[in-house]
C-alpha cells in the first residue's frame, strides 16, 4: 500500500511539472505581449504614427514574443485629433497546446484603448 501511495505521489508531481512546462510559457508570453500593446497604444496616442505603422510595430512585438498572430488579426483604430485622440488596438489570438490525449486551444486577447489627456 505504501508503494502505491509513493507511485501516485510521484505521478502527481511529474504530471504537475509537465503541465506547468506546457502551459505557463503561453500565459507568460501573453502577459508580456499585452504589456507591449498597452505601451504601444500609450506612445502612439501622442505621435503622428499611422494605423499601418502601429499595426506593424505591434506585429514586430508579437514576433519577439513568439505570438502566433497574423497582421490581419491586429486591428488599430484612431479617432479624434491625430496627436491627442483615442487609439484602440485589438489583438486576439489562439495558442494550440498539445497535451497527451487532450489538445487545448488557449484564447488570448491583448486589446487596449488609450485616450489622450486633452
ChimeraX attribute file (.defattr): number of C-alpha atoms within 10 A of each C-alpha:
attribute: neighborCount
match mode: 1-to-1
recipient: residues
	/A:1	5
	/A:2	7
	/A:3	8
	/A:4	9
	/A:5	10
	/A:6	11
	/A:7	11
	/A:8	12
	/A:9	12
	/A:10	12
	/A:11	12
	/A:12	12
	/A:13	11
	/A:14	12
	/A:15	12
	/A:16	12
	/A:17	11
	/A:18	12
	/A:19	11
	/A:20	11
	/A:21	11
	/A:22	14
	/A:23	15
	/A:24	11
	/A:25	11
	/A:26	20
	/A:27	14
	/A:28	12
	/A:29	16
	/A:30	22
	/A:31	15
	/A:32	15
	/A:33	23
	/A:34	20
	/A:35	15
	/A:36	18
	/A:37	25
	/A:38	19
	/A:39	14
	/A:40	20
	/A:41	24
	/A:42	18
	/A:43	15
	/A:44	24
	/A:45	24
	/A:46	18
	/A:47	12
	/A:48	13
	/A:49	14
	/A:50	14
	/A:51	16
	/A:52	13
	/A:53	13
	/A:54	22
	/A:55	24
	/A:56	14
	/A:57	15
	/A:58	25
	/A:59	21
	/A:60	14
	/A:61	18
	/A:62	23
	/A:63	14
	/A:64	11
	/A:65	16
	/A:66	13
	/A:67	18
	/A:68	13
	/A:69	16
	/A:70	13
	/A:71	14
	/A:72	9
	/A:73	13
	/A:74	19
	/A:75	17
	/A:76	21
	/A:77	15
	/A:78	21
	/A:79	13
	/A:80	11
	/A:81	13
	/A:82	16
	/A:83	15
	/A:84	19
	/A:85	18
	/A:86	21
	/A:87	25
	/A:88	17
	/A:89	23
	/A:90	17
	/A:91	24
	/A:92	16
	/A:93	18
	/A:94	15
	/A:95	16
	/A:96	12
	/A:97	14
	/A:98	12
	/A:99	12
	/A:100	6
	/A:101	6
	/A:102	8
	/A:103	10
	/A:104	13
	/A:105	12
	/A:106	13
	/A:107	11
	/A:108	16
	/A:109	14
	/A:110	19
	/A:111	18
	/A:112	19
	/A:113	17
	/A:114	20
	/A:115	17
	/A:116	15
	/A:117	9
	/A:118	6
